Amino acid sequence: MQIRAVKKEEYSFTEDFVYQVFRNTPNSDGIVQRALVKEIREKQFYIPELDIVVEEEGTIIGHFILSKFPISNKYENEVLMLSPVSVAIQRQGQGVGTFMLQAGIERAAKKGYKGIIVEGDYRYYRQFGFRTSTDFGIYASKKNLPPANEYLMAMELCANGLAVIMGEVDYSMYKALAE
């Protein structure tokens, strides 16, 4: 498996890839995730080198984006949002997600970011060092509450990286997540 940044000419393909992965999941039809990828790429928070794919024998089998994310309208140059994370259906459960997330976390740390937030399955993301975000003083906005507090998580990319970063996670800047 090789990991690399998405090429501009692959934008449409990766948006469709994300749609295909999410369209049959229990809580999604894939439309929101595809729209989110497109919207992230259009915002000032987009970091092209952290829009990542995993390839095997020239075929993309995984994709995720780490983008700058403001906590309470601050810290956007210190905190990243991890979303969405997609692994080809036929490759799920084979270590692709673990491989790409470990590499992405390492890249983000090398770039000097302090932490990452993610909303997702806490049983999965804990293996990478994510903890419930409230442990760091980071809370979900009442505008977009997760199913339970455990689903909004954060991790530090350096010692005490989130020690002075506190506030609210509000996704309303993304139309795709406001619906």
C-alpha positions, -999 to +999 in steps of 0.1 A: +000+000+000+012+035-008-001+067+006-001+100-011-020+133-016-049+134-040-042+149-074-066+176-086-077+154-115-088+128-090-112+151-071-143+138-089-132+102-086-126+105-048-159+122-043-176+093-060-155+068-040-166+084-008-203+083-019-199+046-029-184+037+005-210+055+026-242+050+005-251+017+022-240+024+057-267+024+084-268+061+090-260+075+056-268+075+019-234+088+010-247+121-004-237+141+027-201+127+028-196+134-010-209+169-006-187+174+025-155+164+005-164+188-022-172+216+002-140+211+023-119+215-009-136+248-017-130+264+017-100+283+031-095+254+056-085+229+029-049+216+031-042+198-003-013+177+012-036+163+039-063+152+014-049+116+013-055+084-007-041+049-002-034+030-034-026-006-040-014-016-075-026+017-089-061+014-074-074+038-048-086+017-018-089+044+009-093+082+013-096+108+041-092+145+046-076+164+075-086+201+072-082+231+095-111+235+119-119+264+141-129+256+177-152+285+189-141+305+158-104+303+169-075+279+166-080+270+129-043+270+124-038+246+153-066+220+151-076+197+123-109+179+116-107+143+103-136+137+080-147+117+061-127+085+063-135+060+035-121+025+028-133+005-002-160-019+009-141-050-003-110-039+017-127-030+050-114-049+080-080-055+064-059-028+080-063-001+053-079+024+076-053+018+103-025+022+078-038+055+063-048+071+096-015+064+113+003+079+083-021+109+083-017+115+120+021+114+116+019+139+087-003+163+106+021+162+136+051+169+114+033+199+100+030+213+136-007+210+142-017+206+179-046+183+177-073+165+157-111+163+162-132+135+147-168+125+151-173+087+147-172+053+163-152+058+195-145+021+197-125+024+164-108+058+169-096+051+205-069+028+190-052+058+175-052+078+207-085+097+204-104+104+236-138+120+243-134+156+234-149+168+266-117+155+283-100+184+266-127+210+272-140+207+236-177+204+233-203+198+205-224+227+196-261+224+204-266+230+167-251+196+158-250+172+187-235+138+181-255+107+191-236+107+225-207+126+239-183+097+232-187+101+195-170+135+194-133+128+200-100+147+200-064+137+202-032+157+209-005+156+182+022+169+207+026+170+244-002+192+259-012+202+224-048+209+234-041+222+269-051+258+260-075+250+232-111+248+245-145+256+231-172+245+208-172+223+177-198+238+153-201+222+119-226+248+106-199+264+083-205+233+062-238+232+044-235+195+038-235+189+076-262+214+084-290+194+068 
